[in-house]
Amino acid sequence: MKSILIAAPSSGSGKTTISLGIMAALRKRGLIIQPFKVGPDFIDPGHHTAVCGRASRNLDGWMLSKDYVVSSFEKACNGSDISVIEGVMGLFDGVNGKPEDGSSAQIAKWTGSTVILVVDARSMARSAAALISGFEKFDKDITIAGVVFNRVGSERHKNMLRETVESHCKAKALGFIPRDEGLAMPERHLGLVTAEDGFSPTFVDNLANVVEKNVDMDGLLEIAKSHPHPDPLPEGEGKLPPLQGEGWGGDGVRIAIARDHAFSFYYEDNFDILRDLGADLVFFSPLAEKALPEAIAGLYIGGGYPELYAERLSANVSMMDSIKNFAESGGKIYAECGGFMYLTEGIVEHFGSNMEWAKRLVTN
């Protein structure tokens, strides 16, 4: 199994687009891809999962221990040919300016992954070498083995970038993605459009073709770090402490989880932990179904974009009554972010440049 971590000097360099393109291109080659995302993020992993056909996992050096991150990484990689980790912000950016906690660099070290740097080449030529060589020298424990230039303007621009990297950097110039607004991923408030509402298979197929044409994929696979199957961690390491509270663990306990276009922000590891504790997870849609699943002991409503589906959610009175009855009968509910919004009396949404406000009732 091989692994690469796709990073960038800063946010906005095209890291997510290039990551998805590389994942899609590798999958078209018949490889089994295990995707990951550095840090606390829901939207990017959703896109990874859609492209790779395997659940993307979060590797977070700020919220979780090294033992847990490494254990999660190794467990998820079973059965894959290569893991592709999408970084967060700039390569060395973390929780503050001193330690590397929470950074992509930290995860590259913990997982032993080769770093591929995505550089936005707009308005830059020879200066790119100064940027890249600076990143190479900043932390000697990081291996930046390749560079993919994004938003390249012309063939001449491409040749200048290649020449300066070959003359001044250790990293290999792996690719040159042309400037094309058609490759931009759709956005809305709070970030990219979710996978549930996102781009079409045609967009993904085109992205894979662009990457295959403009990135040395054979070279990328060659420099990706190879990993032997590791020995398992000692008993007890790499595990989170048991969940606290009655009713959330034990064999046969059924927990209903809201999961549809309105509620899609979940970490796969949370589901694993609940299953490990003996819970039976049953997924349902507050948008489409009329009542909660039967014989449940708990209800878990994660985040998402309920404000975009407020009218449909509020029109499904039968589901709202079912949830209300479950709560009033003593049922245990855990709701976060958008899920908590759904349980309130209403959502007040601001839209438009004229400061117009609208109130959309979502619950009784």
FENKABEL-V822572 format. One line per field, one symbol per residue. ss: DSSP state (@ for helix, = for strand, . for the rest). phi: phi as a letter, one per 20 degrees, with the letter a starting at -180 (. if undefined). A space follows every 50 residues. Layout:
ss: ???
phi: ???
//
This chain:
ss: .=======......@@@@@@@@@@@@@@....======....@@@@@@@@ @@....===......@@@@@@@@@@@@....=====.............. ...@@@@@@@@..=======......@@@@@@@@@@@@.....======= ==..@@@@@@@@@@@@@@...=======..@@@...==..==..@@@... @@@@@@@@@@@@@@=.@@@@@@@.==........................ ...=====....===..@@@@@@@@@...=====.............=== =.==.@@@@@@@@@@.@@@@@@@@@@@@...====..@@@@@@...==== =....=====....
phi: .dbcdecbfafneogfffgfffgfffffeneeddebcfnebdfggffgff femcffdedcfeecffgffffffffffgndebdddefclegdfcfbedfe gnefgfffffemefedeedfeglbcffgffffffffefbfeddeebcded lfeaffggffffffffeccefefeabeffbffefefcbgmpfffffdefe gffffffffffgfdcfffffffeffecffffffggnemdefffdofndbo fnfedecfbafeccecegfffgffffenfdecebdffdeebfgeledbcc deeqcfffcgfffffefgffffffffffenfecdcclgffgfeefaddde bnfemfdcddfdcf
//
